[in-house]
Amino acid sequence: VSKIFSAGLDITEMSGKSNEHYAAFWRAVQEMWLKLYGSNMVTIAAINGSSPAGGCLMALCCDYRIMADNPKFAIGLNETQLGIVAPFWFKDTMINTIGNRATELSLQLGQMYPAPEALKFGLVDKLVPEDKVQSAAAAAMSQWLSVPDHARQLTKSMMRKPAIDRLVKQREADINNFVSFISKDSIQKSLQIYMDRLKQKK
Ligand SMILES: CCC/C=C/C(=O)SCCNC(=O)CCNC(=O)[C@H](O)C(C)(C)COP(=O)([O-])OP(=O)([O-])OC[C@H]1O[C@@H](n2cnc3c(N)ncnc32)[C@H](O)[C@@H]1OP(=O)([O-])[O-]
């Protein structure tokens, strides 16, 4: 979709559904993170549009982020703006990228950063003109692949394993927590209001 890298998790999957549905959905989101954050391959995000919440998480899972230099595109974990809470492993992924204080600011405010600010915060590593995002990502990939792979993989795993182990240990509890949170009437209402606002914006 033009102008969107990823709109994040599908909000319609989190509203008006059964607890079984929410549990299966959340397990799939966990799986995506475990696979992408834990991948031993080199992953470069070519961010060619806005990237809220789950979209930001996907970008943060990568080893390096290149974003289109367009202030209309914004990236961030904006969960609080929807009345929901980014789980601890979203938080850990952001801390591992931009540090504790910047993460606390970002998460509490549900801040979306336009591309130039995202670069300042270290949320992305490089800005390039919109038509150069793919080629810049390919160039970055070549650089990353020139490092001896075994050493790079072990280093990546050393950096990320503690966060991954934390979720693996608490997977079921995290699913239960998500289901009981998302199925609350007050949270369902917040999500509905947010979706209505998105539609009104058009
Ligand atoms: C604990 C849980 C953690 C949660 C993590 C998450 O990721 S939470 C998710 C956090 N995500 C957000 O907060 C993203 C909110 N979205 C946005 O900020 C903007 O849509 C945009 C910047 C992605 C694209 O702007 P744009 O002007 O190019 O496009 P547009 O605005 O006109 O939308 C087109 C259509 O798509 C619809 N739709 C959009 N997103 C979603 C979605 N996630 N889901 C479902 N539907 C969505 C929108 O309603 C509209 O539907 P319609 O009326 O055609 O039936």
The ligand as an SDF file (V2000), in Angstrom:
LIG
                    3D

 55 57  0  0  0  0  0  0  0  0999 V2000
   -1.4860   -4.7750   22.8900 C   0  0  0  0  0  0  0  0  0  0  0  0
   -1.6880   -4.6020   21.4130 C   0  0  0  0  0  0  0  0  0  0  0  0
   -0.5640   -3.9690   20.6700 C   0  0  0  0  0  0  0  0  0  0  0  0
   -1.0580   -3.3360   19.4500 C   0  0  0  0  0  0  0  0  0  0  0  0
   -0.3290   -3.0810   18.4130 C   0  0  0  0  0  0  0  0  0  0  0  0
   -0.8720   -2.4390   17.1870 C   0  0  0  0  0  0  0  0  0  0  0  0
   -0.2630   -2.5140   16.1670 O   0  0  0  0  0  0  0  0  0  0  0  0
   -2.3490   -1.5800   17.2840 S   0  0  0  0  0  0  0  0  0  0  0  0
   -2.5960   -0.8480   15.6630 C   0  0  0  0  0  0  0  0  0  0  0  0
   -1.9870    0.5000   15.6220 C   0  0  0  0  0  0  0  0  0  0  0  0
   -2.1700    1.0730   14.3160 N   0  0  0  0  0  0  0  0  0  0  0  0
   -2.5510    2.3240   14.1570 C   0  0  0  0  0  0  0  0  0  0  0  0
   -2.7670    3.0760   15.0950 O   0  0  0  0  0  0  0  0  0  0  0  0
   -2.6840    2.7320   12.7380 C   0  0  0  0  0  0  0  0  0  0  0  0
   -3.7990    3.6590   12.5430 C   0  0  0  0  0  0  0  0  0  0  0  0
   -3.8740    4.0260   11.1460 N   0  0  0  0  0  0  0  0  0  0  0  0
   -3.2900    5.1570   10.6710 C   0  0  0  0  0  0  0  0  0  0  0  0
   -2.6620    5.9370   11.3870 O   0  0  0  0  0  0  0  0  0  0  0  0
   -3.4950    5.4140    9.2110 C   0  0  0  0  0  0  0  0  0  0  0  0
   -4.5400    4.5820    8.7500 O   0  0  0  0  0  0  0  0  0  0  0  0
   -2.2410    5.1480    8.3480 C   0  0  0  0  0  0  0  0  0  0  0  0
   -1.1630    6.2340    8.6580 C   0  0  0  0  0  0  0  0  0  0  0  0
   -1.6490    3.7620    8.6030 C   0  0  0  0  0  0  0  0  0  0  0  0
   -2.6140    5.2200    6.8750 C   0  0  0  0  0  0  0  0  0  0  0  0
   -3.2840    6.4260    6.5950 O   0  0  0  0  0  0  0  0  0  0  0  0
   -4.0780    6.5910    5.2330 P   0  0  0  0  0  0  0  0  0  0  0  0
   -4.6120    7.9920    5.2610 O   0  0  0  0  0  0  0  0  0  0  0  0
   -3.2090    6.1510    4.1010 O   0  0  0  0  0  0  0  0  0  0  0  0
   -5.2640    5.5050    5.3140 O   0  0  0  0  0  0  0  0  0  0  0  0
   -6.6100    5.5880    6.1950 P   0  0  0  0  0  0  0  0  0  0  0  0
   -6.3580    6.1890    7.5460 O   0  0  0  0  0  0  0  0  0  0  0  0
   -7.6790    6.2360    5.3800 O   0  0  0  0  0  0  0  0  0  0  0  0
   -6.9300    4.0380    6.4110 O   0  0  0  0  0  0  0  0  0  0  0  0
   -7.4000    3.2000    5.3610 C   0  0  0  0  0  0  0  0  0  0  0  0
   -8.3150    2.1340    5.9170 C   0  0  0  0  0  0  0  0  0  0  0  0
   -7.5850    1.2480    6.7500 O   0  0  0  0  0  0  0  0  0  0  0  0
   -8.1440    1.1680    8.0540 C   0  0  0  0  0  0  0  0  0  0  0  0
   -7.0590    0.9620    9.0010 N   0  0  0  0  0  0  0  0  0  0  0  0
   -5.9440    1.7110    9.1680 C   0  0  0  0  0  0  0  0  0  0  0  0
   -5.1410    1.1760   10.0870 N   0  0  0  0  0  0  0  0  0  0  0  0
   -5.7610    0.0450   10.5130 C   0  0  0  0  0  0  0  0  0  0  0  0
   -5.4060   -0.9580   11.4550 C   0  0  0  0  0  0  0  0  0  0  0  0
   -4.2750   -0.9050   12.1540 N   0  0  0  0  0  0  0  0  0  0  0  0
   -6.2580   -1.9860   11.6350 N   0  0  0  0  0  0  0  0  0  0  0  0
   -7.4030   -2.0580   10.9550 C   0  0  0  0  0  0  0  0  0  0  0  0
   -7.7890   -1.1380   10.0490 N   0  0  0  0  0  0  0  0  0  0  0  0
   -6.9690   -0.0970    9.8340 C   0  0  0  0  0  0  0  0  0  0  0  0
   -8.8610    2.5000    8.2210 C   0  0  0  0  0  0  0  0  0  0  0  0
   -9.8650    2.4230    9.2160 O   0  0  0  0  0  0  0  0  0  0  0  0
   -9.4270    2.6730    6.8320 C   0  0  0  0  0  0  0  0  0  0  0  0
  -10.5410    1.7650    6.6810 O   0  0  0  0  0  0  0  0  0  0  0  0
  -11.8080    2.1100    5.7110 P   0  0  0  0  0  0  0  0  0  0  0  0
  -12.3740    3.4180    6.2310 O   0  0  0  0  0  0  0  0  0  0  0  0
  -11.2290    2.2110    4.3330 O   0  0  0  0  0  0  0  0  0  0  0  0
  -12.7470    0.9340    5.8960 O   0  0  0  0  0  0  0  0  0  0  0  0
  1  2  1  0
  2  3  1  0
  3  4  1  0
  4  5  2  0
  5  6  1  0
  6  7  2  0
  6  8  1  0
  8  9  1  0
  9 10  1  0
 10 11  1  0
 11 12  1  0
 12 13  2  0
 12 14  1  0
 14 15  1  0
 15 16  1  0
 16 17  1  0
 17 18  2  0
 17 19  1  0
 19 20  1  0
 19 21  1  0
 21 22  1  0
 21 23  1  0
 21 24  1  0
 24 25  1  0
 25 26  1  0
 26 27  2  0
 26 28  1  0
 26 29  1  0
 29 30  1  0
 30 31  2  0
 30 32  1  0
 30 33  1  0
 33 34  1  0
 34 35  1  0
 35 36  1  0
 35 50  1  0
 36 37  1  0
 37 38  1  0
 37 48  1  0
 38 39  1  0
 38 47  1  0
 39 40  2  0
 40 41  1  0
 41 42  1  0
 41 47  2  0
 42 43  1  0
 42 44  2  0
 44 45  1  0
 45 46  2  0
 46 47  1  0
 48 49  1  0
 48 50  1  0
 50 51  1  0
 51 52  1  0
 52 53  2  0
 52 54  1  0
 52 55  1  0
M  CHG  4  28  -1  32  -1  54  -1  55  -1
M  END
$$$$
